[in-house]
Amino acid sequence: MRLATFNILHGRGLDDGRVDLDRFTGAVRGLDADVLALQEVDRDQPRSHQADLTAVAAEAMGAPHHRFAATLHGHPGTWTAATGEDQPAIAAYGIALLSRHPVSAWRVLTLPTLRRRVPMIHRGNRRPSLVQDEQRVALAAVVQSPDGPVTVVATHLTFITGWNVVQLRHLVRACRALPRPVVITGDLNLEGATPARVTGWRSAGLADTFPVDAPTRQIDHVLLDGDVAPTSAAVSVHTGMSDHRALVVDLAVGPGARDRR
């Protein structure tokens, strides 16, 4: 089973600043993923041609099973928090999970969010600025892969230092009730080996994914728990759009999975 995670920057290309749906379609198709986790996904936003980017991606990769979980409703500048469960037919922004294989169960997991502004120093700046986080969620699917069932959990954690660790630990606790094996994937906003160290889960592979043109950091990850293992090295893929590279890894599922590499 090929798994990919991709922060799509609502489909925008950095070189021209445009959202080109044909380019987005080509990028998704080129990943050739059986299961795809997407972050920063638009639905019915003017900046992305009012498109449902989850549906566009599903058609591109041939994924009949897919879900979108809103984290924000409205438009940039007038966002309001979404619950992830309440999905009215209005403009939204959030995460998505798509699968070519059947999905027997879906679940939305809400993550703890800071409700106050906090000081943060951004790279290249000497002085901190006050930042406000947005609602964060995770989207879980029990995927019936050819090798057997595997629970895939997609998320996009906060950029606020320290709080992303809090969210990841909370997510691991929430995953205890989910069927094994479990994969957590997405833009975790944590570098290198940190997610594996924090969770005690295994990394499916290290490959720098950010910034897109000359990546020096890995903030997009695939974490594994139970009978699931990579069968090849994780690959960082420049798709020609977004400020992230996609992370792609082939996985084996089931007893003896770790012996199949």
Residue pairs with C-beta under 8 A, 6 or more apart in sequence:
1 34
1 35
1 101
1 143
1 145
1 146
1 147
1 150
1 250
1 251
1 252
1 253
2 31
2 32
2 33
2 34
2 35
2 248
2 249
2 250
2 251
3 33
3 34
3 35
3 36
3 37
3 152
3 183
3 185
3 204
3 222
3 248
3 249
3 250
3 251
4 31
4 33
4 35
4 36
4 37
4 237
4 246
4 247
4 248
4 249
5 36
5 37
5 38
5 39
5 154
5 185
5 186
5 187
5 220
5 221
5 222
5 246
5 247
6 27
6 28
6 31
6 36
6 37
6 38
6 39
6 220
6 239
6 242
6 244
6 246
6 247
7 38
7 39
7 40
7 156
7 187
7 220
7 242
7 243
7 244
8 24
8 27
8 38
8 39
8 40
8 41
8 53
8 241
8 242
8 244
9 40
9 241
9 242
9 243
9 244
10 19
10 40
10 41
10 42
10 45
10 47
10 48
10 53
10 93
11 19
11 20
11 21
11 23
11 24
11 42
11 48
11 51
11 53
11 241
11 242
12 18
12 19
12 47
12 48
12 241
12 242
13 19
13 20
13 23
13 240
13 241
13 242
14 212
14 213
14 241
14 242
14 243
19 47
19 48
19 49
20 241
21 48
21 49
21 51
21 56
23 240
23 241
24 53
24 56
24 57
24 60
24 241
25 56
25 57
25 59
25 60
26 60
26 240
27 239
27 240
27 241
27 246
28 36
28 56
28 57
28 60
28 61
29 60
29 61
30 237
30 239
31 61
31 237
31 239
31 246
31 248
32 61
33 61
33 248
34 99
34 100
34 101
34 145
35 97
35 98
35 99
35 100
35 101
35 141
35 143
35 152
36 57
36 61
36 63
36 97
36 98
36 99
37 95
37 96
37 97
37 152
37 154
37 185
37 186
38 53
38 54
38 57
38 95
38 96
38 97
38 98
38 154
39 95
39 154
39 156
39 186
39 187
40 93
40 95
40 156
40 187
41 53
41 54
41 68
41 93
41 94
41 95
41 96
42 48
42 51
42 53
42 92
42 93
43 51
43 52
43 53
43 54
43 68
43 70
43 91
43 92
43 93
43 94
44 50
44 51
44 52
44 89
44 90
44 91
44 92
45 75
45 76
45 91
45 93
46 75
47 76
52 68
53 96
54 66
54 67
54 68
54 96
54 98
55 66
57 63
57 66
57 96
57 98
58 64
58 66
58 98
61 98
61 100
62 100
63 98
63 99
63 100
64 100
65 98
65 99
65 100
65 101
65 102
65 103
65 141
66 96
66 97
66 98
66 99
67 96
67 97
67 106
67 139
67 141
68 87
68 92
68 94
68 95
68 96
69 84
69 87
69 94
69 95
69 96
69 108
69 137
69 139
70 82
70 83
70 84
70 86
70 87
70 92
70 93
70 94
71 81
71 82
71 84
71 93
71 94
71 95
71 134
71 135
71 136
71 137
71 156
72 79
72 80
72 81
72 82
72 92
72 93
72 94
72 134
72 135
73 79
73 80
73 81
73 82
73 88
73 90
73 91
73 92
73 93
74 80
74 90
74 91
74 92
75 91
79 93
79 134
81 113
81 134
81 135
82 92
82 94
82 135
83 110
83 135
84 94
84 108
84 109
84 110
84 135
84 137
84 139
85 108
94 137
95 137
95 138
95 139
95 154
95 155
95 156
95 186
96 139
96 154
97 139
97 141
97 152
97 154
99 141
99 143
99 152
101 143
101 144
101 145
101 146
102 143
102 144
103 141
103 142
103 143
103 144
104 142
104 144
104 149
105 140
105 141
105 142
106 139
106 140
106 141
106 142
107 139
107 140
107 141
107 178
108 137
108 138
108 139
108 140
109 137
109 138
109 139
109 140
109 153
109 155
109 171
109 174
110 135
110 136
110 137
111 136
111 137
111 138
111 155
111 157
111 167
111 170
111 171
112 166
112 167
112 170
113 133
113 134
113 135
113 136
113 158
114 132
114 133
114 158
114 160
114 163
116 132
117 130
117 131
117 132
118 130
118 131
118 133
118 160
118 163
119 128
119 129
119 130
119 131
120 128
120 129
120 130
120 131
120 159
120 160
120 161
121 127
121 128
121 129
122 129
131 159
131 160
133 158
133 159
133 160
133 163
134 158
136 155
136 156
136 157
136 158
136 167
137 155
138 153
138 154
138 155
138 171
138 174
138 184
138 186
139 153
139 154
139 155
140 151
140 152
140 153
140 154
140 175
140 178
141 151
141 152
141 153
141 154
142 149
142 150
142 151
142 178
142 179
143 149
143 150
143 151
143 152
145 253
147 252
147 253
147 254
147 257
148 253
148 254
149 179
149 253
150 181
150 182
150 183
150 228
150 251
150 253
151 175
151 178
151 179
151 180
151 181
151 182
151 183
152 182
152 183
152 185
153 171
153 175
153 178
153 182
153 183
153 184
153 185
154 185
154 186
155 167
155 171
155 184
155 185
155 186
155 188
156 186
156 187
157 164
157 167
157 168
157 186
157 187
157 188
157 189
157 190
158 164
158 167
158 189
159 189
164 188
164 189
164 190
165 190
165 194
165 198
168 188
168 190
168 195
168 198
168 199
169 198
169 199
171 184
172 184
172 199
172 201
175 182
175 184
175 225
180 225
180 226
180 227
181 224
181 225
181 226
181 227
181 228
181 253
181 257
182 224
182 225
182 226
182 228
183 204
183 222
183 223
183 224
183 225
183 228
183 251
184 199
184 201
184 221
184 222
184 223
184 225
185 221
185 222
185 223
185 247
186 220
186 221
187 219
187 220
187 244
188 195
188 219
188 220
188 221
189 219
190 198
190 219
190 221
191 217
191 218
191 219
192 206
192 217
192 218
193 203
193 206
195 201
195 203
195 221
195 223
196 202
196 203
196 223
199 223
201 223
201 224
201 225
202 223
202 224
202 225
202 229
203 221
203 222
203 223
203 224
204 221
204 222
204 223
204 224
204 229
204 230
204 234
204 249
204 251
205 222
205 230
205 233
205 234
205 247
205 249
206 218
206 234
207 218
207 233
207 234
207 235
207 236
207 247
208 215
208 216
208 217
208 218
208 236
208 245
209 215
209 217
209 218
209 219
209 220
209 236
209 244
209 245
209 246
209 247
210 216
210 217
210 218
210 219
210 220
210 243
210 244
210 245
211 243
211 244
212 238
212 242
212 243
212 244
212 245
213 238
215 236
215 245
218 236
218 247
219 244
220 244
220 245
220 246
220 247
221 247
222 230
222 234
222 247
222 249
224 230
224 251
227 253
227 254
227 255
227 256
227 257
227 258
228 251
228 252
228 253
228 254
228 257
229 251
229 252
229 257
229 258
229 260
229 261
230 249
230 250
230 251
230 252
230 261
231 250
231 251
231 252
231 260
231 261
232 249
232 250
232 261
233 249
234 247
234 248
234 249
235 247
235 248
235 249
236 245
236 246
236 247
237 245
237 246
237 247
237 248
238 245
239 245
239 246
251 257
252 258
252 260
252 261
